[in-house]
């Protein structure tokens, strides 16, 4: 698709992991022509474990290294929960360092650790002091993880993309040239479902710097509910795809549809929809 790398997020397979296992699902995805798999915490099967005192399962580096060896040629990254938009983080936090080690085991050539903050957002993050504090915190962890060879990508969830980009910009000001600034993992459905500051994903698609983007997610919602497939809904995917193709986006674009026993079929159907949208955009 002219540089667009279509892939899936492992939580789409939540219903299959107990039956087949994560490695089998990744092998099947590669066989079906998916070029990328994002391995999402809480959907890693035997590649994560419970640790006393933390409700988040911790990834197991050795297990992820074995999985990566089973699907050579497939792009991989690790996505975990971290409260980076609500909390000042400790760069030496054992959880964050374990996640970095797991990301490195998964993709040694270019390890990327993706964070999402699922903390409730009661107020809009728009105060300079808070952005400075949180941006400085992200920069401190990014600097520490760079020692391990790992870079960061940050997803929008409970806050608008504008707030997340402000934190990323603030973090980048504190980083030396040798440390890459965190990139944006952009979820347009998360963007339209958050209530703090309405945003139009297509307007952002026109102006966001492509160099800011690590990836974006495909899914659909309607009236505050995530849909099982890529039907018509609150995100104008036809317009969005036209913009991204015209602007020359090249990189991962991953499906994150709700899980279920028919997830594989719905993923392939969604890929067909996006292929049609991409082809039609090329004819405009």
C-alpha positions in Angstrom: 0.0 0.0 0.0 2.7 2.5 -1.0 4.5 2.4 2.2 1.6 2.0 4.6 2.3 -1.0 6.8 -0.9 -2.6 8.0 -0.9 -4.6 11.2 -2.8 -5.6 14.3 -2.8 -5.1 18.0 -2.6 -8.3 20.0 -5.6 -7.4 22.2 -7.8 -8.1 19.1 -6.9 -11.7 19.8 -7.9 -11.8 23.5 -10.4 -14.5 22.8 -7.9 -16.7 21.0 -4.8 -16.4 23.2 -5.8 -19.1 25.7 -6.6 -21.5 22.9 -3.7 -21.0 20.4 -1.2 -18.8 22.3 0.4 -15.5 21.3 3.1 -17.0 19.1 0.6 -19.0 17.1 -1.5 -15.9 16.5 1.6 -13.9 15.4 2.6 -16.7 13.0 -0.9 -16.7 11.6 -0.9 -12.9 11.2 2.3 -13.1 9.3 0.9 -15.8 7.0 -2.2 -13.7 6.4 0.0 -10.8 5.2 0.0 -8.5 8.2 3.3 -6.6 8.3 3.2 -5.5 11.9 2.0 -6.6 15.3 1.8 -4.4 18.4 2.0 -6.6 21.5 -0.3 -5.1 24.0 0.1 -5.6 27.8 -2.8 -7.8 29.2 -2.8 -9.6 25.8 0.6 -11.2 25.9 -0.4 -14.7 27.0 2.5 -16.5 28.6 4.8 -13.6 27.8 3.8 -11.6 30.8 3.5 -12.3 34.5 2.0 -10.9 37.7 4.3 -9.1 40.1 3.3 -8.5 43.7 2.1 -5.0 44.4 1.2 -4.1 40.8 -2.1 -4.7 39.0 -0.3 -4.5 35.6 1.2 -7.7 34.3 4.9 -7.3 33.6 6.3 -8.5 30.2 8.9 -11.3 30.2 11.9 -10.4 28.0 13.0 -13.9 27.2 9.5 -15.0 26.1 9.2 -11.9 23.8 12.7 -12.6 22.3 11.5 -16.2 21.4 8.3 -14.8 19.9 10.3 -12.3 17.8 12.5 -15.2 16.5 9.3 -17.0 15.4 8.1 -14.2 13.1 11.2 -12.8 11.4 10.3 -9.9 9.0 7.3 -8.8 11.0 7.5 -5.4 12.6 7.0 -5.5 16.4 6.6 -3.2 19.3 5.5 -3.4 22.9 2.7 -1.3 24.3 2.2 -0.9 28.1 0.4 1.2 30.6 2.3 4.1 32.3 0.7 7.2 34.0 2.9 9.7 32.1 0.1 12.3 31.7 -0.9 12.2 35.4 2.3 11.3 37.4 5.9 12.3 37.6 7.7 9.1 36.8 10.9 7.7 38.3 13.5 6.9 35.6 14.7 4.0 37.7 11.3 2.5 38.3 11.8 -1.3 38.0 8.6 -1.7 36.1 9.6 0.8 33.4 13.1 -0.7 33.1 11.6 -4.2 32.8 9.3 -3.0 30.0 12.3 -1.4 28.3 14.2 -4.7 28.5 11.2 -6.5 27.0 11.0 -4.0 24.1 14.7 -4.5 23.4 14.3 -8.3 23.5 11.3 -8.0 21.1 13.0 -5.8 18.5 16.8 -5.4 19.1 17.5 -3.4 16.0 15.1 -0.6 16.8 13.3 -1.2 20.1 10.2 1.0 20.7 8.3 1.1 24.0 4.8 2.5 23.7 3.0 4.0 26.6 -0.7 4.7 27.2 -2.0 6.5 30.2 -5.4 5.1 31.2 -5.7 7.2 34.4 -9.0 9.0 34.7 -8.7 12.6 33.3 -11.0 14.8 35.3 -9.6 18.1 33.9 -8.0 19.2 30.7 -4.2 19.2 30.7 -3.7 22.8 29.5 -1.7 24.5 32.3 1.9 25.5 31.5 3.2 24.4 34.9 1.6 20.9 34.6 2.9 20.5 31.0 6.4 21.6 32.1 6.4 19.1 35.0 5.1 16.2 33.0 7.2 17.0 29.9 10.3 17.1 32.1 9.3 13.7 33.6 8.9 12.1 30.2 12.2 13.6 29.1 14.0 12.1 32.2 12.7 8.6 31.5 13.4 9.0 27.7 17.0 9.9 28.6 17.3 6.9 30.9 15.8 4.4 28.4 18.0 5.8 25.6 20.9 4.3 27.7 19.2 0.9 27.0 18.8 1.8 23.3 15.0 2.1 23.7 12.9 5.0 22.3 9.4 6.0 23.3 6.1 6.4 21.5 3.1 7.9 23.4 -0.6 7.2 22.8 -3.5 9.6 23.3 -6.3 8.2 25.4 -8.1 10.2 28.1 -6.6 13.6 27.1 -6.8 15.3 23.7 -4.0 14.9 21.2 -3.2 18.6 21.6 -2.3 18.1 25.3 -0.2 15.0 24.5 1.7 16.9 21.8 2.3 19.8 24.2 3.9 17.4 26.6 6.0 15.8 23.9 7.2 19.2 22.7 8.2 20.1 26.2 10.0 16.8 26.7 11.9 17.4 23.4 13.3 20.7 24.7 15.0 18.9 27.6 16.6 16.1 25.5 20.1 16.1 24.0 20.4 15.6 20.3 21.5 12.0 20.8 18.1 11.1 22.4 15.1 11.0 20.0 12.0 12.8 21.2 9.0 10.6 21.9 6.8 10.1 18.9 3.0 10.1 18.7 0.9 6.9 18.5 -2.3 8.4 17.3 -5.7 6.8 17.9 -8.4 8.9 16.1 -11.2 7.0 17.9 -9.7 7.7 21.3 -9.5 11.3 20.1 -13.2 11.6 19.3 -14.4 9.7 22.3 -12.6 11.8 24.9 -14.8 14.6 26.3 -12.4 17.2 27.6 -11.7 19.0 24.3 -13.4 18.0 21.1 -11.0 17.5 18.2 -11.5 16.5 14.6 -9.0 13.9 13.5 -9.1 15.0 9.9 -8.1 18.5 10.8 -5.2 17.2 12.8 -4.3 14.9 9.9 -3.8 18.1 7.7 -1.3 19.7 10.0 0.5 17.1 12.2 4.1 16.7 11.2 4.6 13.3 9.7 7.9 13.2 11.6 6.0 13.3 14.8 4.1 10.1 14.0 5.2 6.6 15.0 1.9 5.0 13.9 -1.9 5.4 14.0 -4.7 3.0 14.9 -7.7 1.9 12.8 -11.0 1.3 14.6 -14.4 2.9 14.5 -17.0 4.2 17.0 -20.5 5.5 17.1 -22.3 7.3 19.9 -19.5 6.6 22.4 -19.2 2.9 21.6 -16.3 1.2 19.8 -17.8 -0.8 16.8 -16.8 -4.4 16.0 -15.7 -3.5 12.5 -14.8 -0.6 10.1 -18.4 0.4 9.5 -19.6 4.0 9.1 -19.2 5.9 12.3 -17.9 9.0 14.0 -14.4 9.0 12.3 -14.5 9.9 8.6 -12.0 7.3 7.6 -12.4 8.0 3.9 -11.4 11.6 4.4 -8.7 10.7 6.8 -7.1 8.2 4.5 -7.2 10.6 1.6 -5.3 13.2 3.6 -2.7 10.7 4.9 -2.1 9.3 1.4 -1.9 12.8 -0.2 0.6 13.9 2.5 2.7 10.8 1.9 2.5 9.0 5.3 4.6 5.8 5.3 4.6 3.7 8.4 2.6 1.4 10.6 -1.2 1.6 10.7 -2.7 -0.9 13.1 -6.2 -2.3 13.6 -7.4 -2.4 17.2 -10.9 -3.7 16.8 -12.8 -5.3 19.8 -11.9 -9.0 20.5 -14.2 -11.9 19.8 -14.2 -15.4 18.3 -14.5 -13.9 14.8 -11.8 -11.3 15.2 -9.6 -12.7 12.5 -12.4 -12.5 9.9 -13.3 -8.9 11.0 -9.7 -7.9 10.8 -9.4 -9.1 7.2 -12.7 -7.4 6.3 -11.4 -4.2 7.8 -8.2 -4.5 5.9 -10.2 -4.8 2.7 -12.2 -1.7 3.6 -9.0 0.3 4.1 -7.4 -1.1 0.9 -10.5 0.2 -1.0 -10.2 3.6 0.7 -6.5 3.8 0.0 -7.0 2.9 -3.7 -9.8 5.4 -4.1 -7.6 8.1 -2.5 -5.0 7.4 -5.2 -7.6 8.1 -7.9 -8.6 11.6 -6.5 
